[in-house]
Structures are given as C-alpha cells and as structure tokens.
Amino acid sequence: MSKRVQVTLHEEDYELLQRIARGRGTTAAGWARQVIRDALEADTKKVEAKLRAVERAYSHRHPSGDIEDILRQIEEGRNLV
C-alpha cells in the first residue's frame, strides 16, 4: 500500500530541489523518493552491521571473570586506585 508524505519547504529550498531533480533527469518527487530510499537502505545497513558485530563478539567464548574484579583491574591499569 502506498502512503503520501507532505513536506513543507521554503521556496528557495524547493527551487533548489527542482534544479537538482532536473539535473538528474527526474521530478522533484522522484528525486525525493530516491533520496529517502537511499537513506532507509543506509540506515538498515548500519543496523545490520551492528548486529553482525554483536554476533561476532558473542561467538567468542573466552573466559571472563567477576565484573568487580575486571573493573578493579581496569582502574589499577589506569592508576586510578
């Protein structure tokens, strides 16, 4: 199902949008749709990359210790204690 989005622009911004669209051989609406699609795709890729990073990190089965011991060791390493 298609949905309509209405955006109010200052006249100067709308004229710039039209110039850009004409330069790309499309309409202002067509250009706006493509920009939105590209932004959504880029955002999706960022989320997917983050999820892959979490999955990779979770796949490592290195031993760990008590969180208080780990934090104390970090502080000691920074000479905070």
Biopython code that builds the backbone (N, CA, C, O; Angstrom):
import numpy as np
from Bio.PDB.StructureBuilder import StructureBuilder

atoms = [
    (1, "MET", "N", (0.844, -1.160, 0.000)),
    (1, "MET", "CA", (0.000, 0.000, 0.000)),
    (1, "MET", "C", (0.901, 1.238, 0.000)),
    (1, "MET", "O", (1.900, 1.286, 0.718)),
    (2, "SER", "N", (0.552, 2.203, -0.783)),
    (2, "SER", "CA", (1.311, 3.442, -0.853)),
    (2, "SER", "C", (0.764, 4.451, 0.149)),
    (2, "SER", "O", (-0.435, 4.494, 0.423)),
    (3, "LYS", "N", (1.656, 5.246, 0.678)),
    (3, "LYS", "CA", (1.280, 6.321, 1.602)),
    (3, "LYS", "C", (1.865, 7.613, 1.065)),
    (3, "LYS", "O", (2.884, 7.605, 0.375)),
    (4, "ARG", "N", (1.230, 8.702, 1.379)),
    (4, "ARG", "CA", (1.666, 10.027, 0.932)),
    (4, "ARG", "C", (2.307, 10.756, 2.097)),
    (4, "ARG", "O", (1.808, 10.714, 3.221)),
    (5, "VAL", "N", (3.422, 11.427, 1.819)),
    (5, "VAL", "CA", (4.092, 12.269, 2.804)),
    (5, "VAL", "C", (4.132, 13.676, 2.234)),
    (5, "VAL", "O", (4.563, 13.881, 1.099)),
    (6, "GLN", "N", (3.688, 14.628, 3.010)),
    (6, "GLN", "CA", (3.719, 16.012, 2.562)),
    (6, "GLN", "C", (4.738, 16.767, 3.397)),
    (6, "GLN", "O", (4.704, 16.720, 4.627)),
    (7, "VAL", "N", (5.649, 17.468, 2.721)),
    (7, "VAL", "CA", (6.707, 18.206, 3.395)),
    (7, "VAL", "C", (6.637, 19.658, 2.949)),
    (7, "VAL", "O", (6.594, 19.945, 1.753)),
    (8, "THR", "N", (6.626, 20.560, 3.900)),
    (8, "THR", "CA", (6.611, 21.977, 3.585)),
    (8, "THR", "C", (8.053, 22.480, 3.518)),
    (8, "THR", "O", (8.835, 22.276, 4.447)),
    (9, "LEU", "N", (8.395, 23.138, 2.409)),
    (9, "LEU", "CA", (9.744, 23.663, 2.211)),
    (9, "LEU", "C", (9.683, 25.165, 1.976)),
    (9, "LEU", "O", (8.689, 25.688, 1.472)),
    (10, "HIS", "N", (10.750, 25.843, 2.344)),
    (10, "HIS", "CA", (10.873, 27.238, 1.962)),
    (10, "HIS", "C", (11.006, 27.288, 0.440)),
    (10, "HIS", "O", (11.496, 26.342, -0.176)),
    (11, "GLU", "N", (10.582, 28.360, -0.143)),
    (11, "GLU", "CA", (10.593, 28.483, -1.597)),
    (11, "GLU", "C", (11.991, 28.259, -2.173)),
    (11, "GLU", "O", (12.138, 27.601, -3.202)),
    (12, "GLU", "N", (13.027, 28.808, -1.508)),
    (12, "GLU", "CA", (14.392, 28.645, -2.009)),
    (12, "GLU", "C", (14.805, 27.172, -2.002)),
    (12, "GLU", "O", (15.453, 26.700, -2.936)),
    (13, "ASP", "N", (14.427, 26.453, -0.946)),
    (13, "ASP", "CA", (14.756, 25.035, -0.859)),
    (13, "ASP", "C", (14.037, 24.240, -1.946)),
    (13, "ASP", "O", (14.615, 23.333, -2.544)),
    (14, "TYR", "N", (12.781, 24.583, -2.196)),
    (14, "TYR", "CA", (12.021, 23.877, -3.222)),
    (14, "TYR", "C", (12.620, 24.123, -4.611)),
    (14, "TYR", "O", (12.710, 23.208, -5.430)),
    (15, "GLU", "N", (13.021, 25.352, -4.857)),
    (15, "GLU", "CA", (13.648, 25.661, -6.148)),
    (15, "GLU", "C", (14.950, 24.898, -6.307)),
    (15, "GLU", "O", (15.243, 24.404, -7.396)),
    (16, "LEU", "N", (15.731, 24.793, -5.251)),
    (16, "LEU", "CA", (16.970, 24.016, -5.295)),
    (16, "LEU", "C", (16.667, 22.548, -5.554)),
    (16, "LEU", "O", (17.343, 21.903, -6.356)),
    (17, "LEU", "N", (15.660, 22.022, -4.881)),
    (17, "LEU", "CA", (15.254, 20.634, -5.078)),
    (17, "LEU", "C", (14.879, 20.404, -6.551)),
    (17, "LEU", "O", (15.276, 19.404, -7.148)),
    (18, "GLN", "N", (14.118, 21.328, -7.122)),
    (18, "GLN", "CA", (13.719, 21.182, -8.522)),
    (18, "GLN", "C", (14.928, 21.219, -9.451)),
    (18, "GLN", "O", (15.001, 20.442, -10.403)),
    (19, "ARG", "N", (15.882, 22.119, -9.181)),
    (19, "ARG", "CA", (17.083, 22.193, -10.023)),
    (19, "ARG", "C", (17.884, 20.903, -9.964)),
    (19, "ARG", "O", (18.351, 20.401, -10.986)),
    (20, "ILE", "N", (18.037, 20.378, -8.765)),
    (20, "ILE", "CA", (18.780, 19.123, -8.601)),
    (20, "ILE", "C", (18.076, 18.008, -9.345)),
    (20, "ILE", "O", (18.714, 17.236, -10.060)),
    (21, "ALA", "N", (16.765, 17.915, -9.184)),
    (21, "ALA", "CA", (15.988, 16.857, -9.834)),
    (21, "ALA", "C", (16.102, 16.963, -11.353)),
    (21, "ALA", "O", (16.336, 15.966, -12.035)),
    (22, "ARG", "N", (15.937, 18.169, -11.874)),
    (22, "ARG", "CA", (16.053, 18.358, -13.332)),
    (22, "ARG", "C", (17.437, 17.940, -13.810)),
    (22, "ARG", "O", (17.573, 17.306, -14.857)),
    (23, "GLY", "N", (18.461, 18.295, -13.042)),
    (23, "GLY", "CA", (19.825, 17.919, -13.406)),
    (23, "GLY", "C", (20.029, 16.418, -13.429)),
    (23, "GLY", "O", (20.920, 15.922, -14.118)),
    (24, "ARG", "N", (19.226, 15.703, -12.696)),
    (24, "ARG", "CA", (19.313, 14.236, -12.674)),
    (24, "ARG", "C", (18.280, 13.581, -13.583)),
    (24, "ARG", "O", (18.160, 12.357, -13.629)),
    (25, "GLY", "N", (17.541, 14.410, -14.299)),
    (25, "GLY", "CA", (16.573, 13.875, -15.253)),
    (25, "GLY", "C", (15.338, 13.273, -14.620)),
    (25, "GLY", "O", (14.761, 12.331, -15.164)),
    (26, "THR", "N", (14.925, 13.797, -13.485)),
    (26, "THR", "CA", (13.745, 13.265, -12.812)),
    (26, "THR", "C", (12.911, 14.427, -12.261)),
    (26, "THR", "O", (13.266, 15.595, -12.420)),
    (27, "THR", "N", (11.824, 14.087, -11.624)),
    (27, "THR", "CA", (10.968, 15.098, -10.998)),
    (27, "THR", "C", (11.441, 15.322, -9.563)),
    (27, "THR", "O", (12.231, 14.547, -9.025)),
    (28, "ALA", "N", (10.940, 16.398, -8.957)),
    (28, "ALA", "CA", (11.270, 16.666, -7.564)),
    (28, "ALA", "C", (10.786, 15.512, -6.681)),
    (28, "ALA", "O", (11.498, 15.077, -5.776)),
    (29, "ALA", "N", (9.590, 15.027, -6.946)),
    (29, "ALA", "CA", (9.047, 13.916, -6.152)),
    (29, "ALA", "C", (9.869, 12.643, -6.357)),
    (29, "ALA", "O", (10.152, 11.922, -5.400)),
    (30, "GLY", "N", (10.248, 12.372, -7.595)),
    (30, "GLY", "CA", (11.048, 11.181, -7.879)),
    (30, "GLY", "C", (12.402, 11.236, -7.192)),
    (30, "GLY", "O", (12.876, 10.245, -6.637)),
    (31, "TRP", "N", (13.021, 12.424, -7.240)),
    (31, "TRP", "CA", (14.312, 12.588, -6.586)),
    (31, "TRP", "C", (14.168, 12.408, -5.076)),
    (31, "TRP", "O", (14.988, 11.738, -4.450)),
    (32, "ALA", "N", (13.124, 13.008, -4.486)),
    (32, "ALA", "CA", (12.897, 12.892, -3.043)),
    (32, "ALA", "C", (12.673, 11.433, -2.643)),
    (32, "ALA", "O", (13.203, 10.976, -1.631)),
    (33, "ARG", "N", (11.886, 10.701, -3.441)),
    (33, "ARG", "CA", (11.668, 9.279, -3.140)),
    (33, "ARG", "C", (12.982, 8.514, -3.146)),
    (33, "ARG", "O", (13.217, 7.676, -2.275)),
    (34, "GLN", "N", (13.845, 8.797, -4.125)),
    (34, "GLN", "CA", (15.117, 8.086, -4.222)),
    (34, "GLN", "C", (16.023, 8.415, -3.038)),
    (34, "GLN", "O", (16.677, 7.529, -2.487)),
    (35, "VAL", "N", (16.059, 9.673, -2.654)),
    (35, "VAL", "CA", (16.875, 10.071, -1.502)),
    (35, "VAL", "C", (16.384, 9.372, -0.242)),
    (35, "VAL", "O", (17.188, 8.904, 0.565)),
    (36, "ILE", "N", (15.077, 9.300, -0.070)),
    (36, "ILE", "CA", (14.515, 8.616, 1.101)),
    (36, "ILE", "C", (14.853, 7.138, 1.060)),
    (36, "ILE", "O", (15.256, 6.572, 2.077)),
    (37, "ARG", "N", (14.697, 6.495, -0.102)),
    (37, "ARG", "CA", (15.056, 5.071, -0.238)),
    (37, "ARG", "C", (16.519, 4.848, 0.126)),
    (37, "ARG", "O", (16.846, 3.919, 0.864)),
    (38, "ASP", "N", (17.400, 5.706, -0.398)),
    (38, "ASP", "CA", (18.835, 5.565, -0.120)),
    (38, "ASP", "C", (19.125, 5.711, 1.372)),
    (38, "ASP", "O", (19.930, 4.961, 1.926)),
    (39, "ALA", "N", (18.472, 6.673, 2.021)),
    (39, "ALA", "CA", (18.677, 6.883, 3.458)),
    (39, "ALA", "C", (18.179, 5.685, 4.261)),
    (39, "ALA", "O", (18.837, 5.254, 5.209)),
    (40, "LEU", "N", (17.027, 5.151, 3.888)),
    (40, "LEU", "CA", (16.498, 3.981, 4.591)),
    (40, "LEU", "C", (17.410, 2.778, 4.415)),
    (40, "LEU", "O", (17.641, 2.024, 5.359)),
    (41, "GLU", "N", (17.924, 2.602, 3.214)),
    (41, "GLU", "CA", (18.835, 1.484, 2.949)),
    (41, "GLU", "C", (20.127, 1.644, 3.740)),
    (41, "GLU", "O", (20.622, 0.673, 4.312)),
    (42, "ALA", "N", (20.674, 2.844, 3.781)),
    (42, "ALA", "CA", (21.906, 3.093, 4.530)),
    (42, "ALA", "C", (21.691, 2.829, 6.010)),
    (42, "ALA", "O", (22.553, 2.247, 6.670)),
    (43, "ASP", "N", (20.547, 3.253, 6.537)),
    (43, "ASP", "CA", (20.243, 3.046, 7.952)),
    (43, "ASP", "C", (20.109, 1.557, 8.252)),
    (43, "ASP", "O", (20.596, 1.075, 9.274)),
    (44, "THR", "N", (19.448, 0.837, 7.360)),
    (44, "THR", "CA", (19.290, -0.611, 7.527)),
    (44, "THR", "C", (20.650, -1.293, 7.531)),
    (44, "THR", "O", (20.892, -2.193, 8.335)),
    (45, "LYS", "N", (21.539, -0.869, 6.636)),
    (45, "LYS", "CA", (22.882, -1.462, 6.580)),
    (45, "LYS", "C", (23.645, -1.210, 7.865)),
    (45, "LYS", "O", (24.378, -2.085, 8.327)),
    (46, "LYS", "N", (23.486, -0.007, 8.465)),
    (46, "LYS", "CA", (24.174, 0.286, 9.722)),
    (46, "LYS", "C", (23.673, -0.637, 10.830)),
    (46, "LYS", "O", (24.466, -1.169, 11.607)),
    (47, "VAL", "N", (22.370, -0.822, 10.899)),
    (47, "VAL", "CA", (21.790, -1.686, 11.928)),
    (47, "VAL", "C", (22.275, -3.118, 11.727)),
    (47, "VAL", "O", (22.650, -3.789, 12.688)),
    (48, "GLU", "N", (22.267, -3.584, 10.480)),
    (48, "GLU", "CA", (22.720, -4.947, 10.198)),
    (48, "GLU", "C", (24.192, -5.123, 10.549)),
    (48, "GLU", "O", (24.581, -6.170, 11.067)),
    (49, "ALA", "N", (25.016, -4.111, 10.273)),
    (49, "ALA", "CA", (26.440, -4.188, 10.610)),
    (49, "ALA", "C", (26.627, -4.276, 12.123)),
    (49, "ALA", "O", (27.474, -5.030, 12.602)),
    (50, "LYS", "N", (25.846, -3.513, 12.869)),
    (50, "LYS", "CA", (25.942, -3.555, 14.326)),
    (50, "LYS", "C", (25.524, -4.927, 14.854)),
    (50, "LYS", "O", (26.154, -5.469, 15.762)),
    (51, "LEU", "N", (24.466, -5.478, 14.281)),
    (51, "LEU", "CA", (24.020, -6.805, 14.719)),
    (51, "LEU", "C", (25.072, -7.865, 14.412)),
    (51, "LEU", "O", (25.304, -8.760, 15.225)),
    (52, "ARG", "N", (25.716, -7.773, 13.239)),
    (52, "ARG", "CA", (26.784, -8.721, 12.907)),
    (52, "ARG", "C", (27.948, -8.589, 13.889)),
    (52, "ARG", "O", (28.536, -9.592, 14.292)),
    (53, "ALA", "N", (28.279, -7.362, 14.271)),
    (53, "ALA", "CA", (29.367, -7.145, 15.227)),
    (53, "ALA", "C", (29.034, -7.778, 16.575)),
    (53, "ALA", "O", (29.891, -8.399, 17.203)),
    (54, "VAL", "N", (27.794, -7.620, 17.015)),
    (54, "VAL", "CA", (27.377, -8.225, 18.281)),
    (54, "VAL", "C", (27.428, -9.748, 18.173)),
    (54, "VAL", "O", (27.882, -10.419, 19.099)),
    (55, "GLU", "N", (26.966, -10.293, 17.054)),
    (55, "GLU", "CA", (27.003, -11.744, 16.871)),
    (55, "GLU", "C", (28.434, -12.262, 16.871)),
    (55, "GLU", "O", (28.716, -13.306, 17.458)),
    (56, "ARG", "N", (29.342, -11.537, 16.213)),
    (56, "ARG", "CA", (30.758, -11.954, 16.205)),
    (56, "ARG", "C", (31.329, -11.912, 17.615)),
    (56, "ARG", "O", (32.017, -12.838, 18.042)),
    (57, "ALA", "N", (31.041, -10.840, 18.330)),
    (57, "ALA", "CA", (31.561, -10.710, 19.692)),
    (57, "ALA", "C", (31.007, -11.822, 20.580)),
    (57, "ALA", "O", (31.728, -12.383, 21.404)),
    (58, "TYR", "N", (29.745, -12.132, 20.410)),
    (58, "TYR", "CA", (29.116, -13.167, 21.238)),
    (58, "TYR", "C", (29.658, -14.557, 20.910)),
    (58, "TYR", "O", (29.642, -15.448, 21.759)),
    (59, "SER", "N", (30.133, -14.740, 19.691)),
    (59, "SER", "CA", (30.616, -16.062, 19.284)),
    (59, "SER", "C", (31.945, -16.429, 19.939)),
    (59, "SER", "O", (32.310, -17.604, 19.976)),
    (60, "HIS", "N", (32.671, -15.441, 20.454)),
    (60, "HIS", "CA", (33.939, -15.728, 21.133)),
    (60, "HIS", "C", (33.634, -16.243, 22.531)),
    (60, "HIS", "O", (32.897, -15.619, 23.294)),
    (61, "ARG", "N", (34.198, -17.360, 22.841)),
    (61, "ARG", "CA", (33.930, -17.985, 24.131)),
    (61, "ARG", "C", (35.159, -17.894, 25.041)),
    (61, "ARG", "O", (35.602, -18.902, 25.592)),
    (62, "HIS", "N", (35.695, -16.708, 25.194)),
    (62, "HIS", "CA", (36.853, -16.518, 26.048)),
    (62, "HIS", "C", (36.403, -16.496, 27.497)),
    (62, "HIS", "O", (35.293, -16.068, 27.812)),
    (63, "PRO", "N", (37.280, -16.961, 28.371)),
    (63, "PRO", "CA", (36.904, -16.919, 29.791)),
    (63, "PRO", "C", (36.798, -15.480, 30.275)),
    (63, "PRO", "O", (37.485, -14.586, 29.781)),
    (64, "SER", "N", (35.956, -15.288, 31.211)),
    (64, "SER", "CA", (35.760, -13.967, 31.790)),
    (64, "SER", "C", (35.826, -14.111, 33.300)),
    (64, "SER", "O", (35.986, -15.214, 33.823)),
    (65, "GLY", "N", (35.705, -13.020, 33.976)),
    (65, "GLY", "CA", (35.764, -13.079, 35.427)),
    (65, "GLY", "C", (34.637, -12.283, 36.040)),
    (65, "GLY", "O", (33.712, -11.833, 35.365)),
    (66, "ASP", "N", (34.749, -12.129, 37.327)),
    (66, "ASP", "CA", (33.773, -11.350, 38.074)),
    (66, "ASP", "C", (33.875, -9.890, 37.633)),
    (66, "ASP", "O", (34.979, -9.363, 37.495)),
    (67, "ILE", "N", (32.752, -9.242, 37.415)),
    (67, "ILE", "CA", (32.752, -7.877, 36.896)),
    (67, "ILE", "C", (33.471, -6.924, 37.836)),
    (67, "ILE", "O", (34.155, -6.012, 37.374)),
    (68, "GLU", "N", (33.334, -7.112, 39.137)),
    (68, "GLU", "CA", (34.012, -6.231, 40.094)),
    (68, "GLU", "C", (35.528, -6.383, 39.988)),
    (68, "GLU", "O", (36.258, -5.395, 40.065)),
    (69, "ASP", "N", (36.004, -7.622, 39.812)),
    (69, "ASP", "CA", (37.443, -7.849, 39.626)),
    (69, "ASP", "C", (37.938, -7.199, 38.334)),
    (69, "ASP", "O", (39.001, -6.579, 38.310)),
    (70, "ILE", "N", (37.173, -7.343, 37.282)),
    (70, "ILE", "CA", (37.553, -6.765, 35.994)),
    (70, "ILE", "C", (37.629, -5.246, 36.097)),
    (70, "ILE", "O", (38.597, -4.643, 35.632)),
    (71, "LEU", "N", (36.620, -4.621, 36.702)),
    (71, "LEU", "CA", (36.621, -3.172, 36.852)),
    (71, "LEU", "C", (37.779, -2.698, 37.726)),
    (71, "LEU", "O", (38.384, -1.663, 37.445)),
    (72, "ARG", "N", (38.093, -3.451, 38.787)),
    (72, "ARG", "CA", (39.211, -3.091, 39.648)),
    (72, "ARG", "C", (40.522, -3.156, 38.884)),
    (72, "ARG", "O", (41.380, -2.287, 39.036)),
    (73, "GLN", "N", (40.679, -4.198, 38.051)),
    (73, "GLN", "CA", (41.888, -4.338, 37.252)),
    (73, "GLN", "C", (42.023, -3.197, 36.245)),
    (73, "GLN", "O", (43.122, -2.696, 36.008)),
    (74, "ILE", "N", (40.905, -2.793, 35.657)),
    (74, "ILE", "CA", (40.924, -1.667, 34.716)),
    (74, "ILE", "C", (41.369, -0.399, 35.436)),
    (74, "ILE", "O", (42.212, 0.348, 34.939)),
    (75, "GLU", "N", (40.791, -0.164, 36.619)),
    (75, "GLU", "CA", (41.159, 1.033, 37.381)),
    (75, "GLU", "C", (42.619, 1.006, 37.799)),
    (75, "GLU", "O", (43.300, 2.031, 37.777)),
    (76, "GLU", "N", (43.091, -0.165, 38.177)),
    (76, "GLU", "CA", (44.507, -0.290, 38.555)),
    (76, "GLU", "C", (45.395, -0.002, 37.346)),
    (76, "GLU", "O", (46.434, 0.647, 37.472)),
    (77, "GLY", "N", (44.989, -0.480, 36.194)),
    (77, "GLY", "CA", (45.752, -0.242, 34.981)),
    (77, "GLY", "C", (45.799, 1.230, 34.600)),
    (77, "GLY", "O", (46.740, 1.677, 33.943)),
    (78, "ARG", "N", (44.809, 1.967, 35.002)),
    (78, "ARG", "CA", (44.762, 3.407, 34.731)),
    (78, "ARG", "C", (45.337, 4.214, 35.892)),
    (78, "ARG", "O", (45.311, 5.444, 35.878)),
    (79, "ASN", "N", (45.855, 3.509, 36.894)),
    (79, "ASN", "CA", (46.390, 4.151, 38.090)),
    (79, "ASN", "C", (45.350, 5.002, 38.796)),
    (79, "ASN", "O", (45.656, 6.092, 39.280)),
    (80, "LEU", "N", (44.125, 4.507, 38.858)),
    (80, "LEU", "CA", (43.046, 5.242, 39.497)),
    (80, "LEU", "C", (42.852, 4.807, 40.944)),
    (80, "LEU", "O", (42.144, 5.470, 41.702)),
    (81, "VAL", "N", (43.476, 3.701, 41.329)),
    (81, "VAL", "CA", (43.266, 3.180, 42.666)),
    (81, "VAL", "C", (44.471, 3.519, 43.524)),
    (81, "VAL", "O", (44.506, 3.170, 44.704)),
]
sb = StructureBuilder()
sb.init_structure("model")
sb.init_model(0)
sb.init_chain("A")
sb.init_seg("    ")
for serial, (resi, resn, name, xyz) in enumerate(atoms, 1):
    if name == "N":
        sb.init_residue(resn, " ", resi, " ")
    sb.init_atom(name, np.array(xyz, "f"), 0.0, 1.0, " ", f" {name:<3s}", serial, name[0])
structure = sb.get_structure()
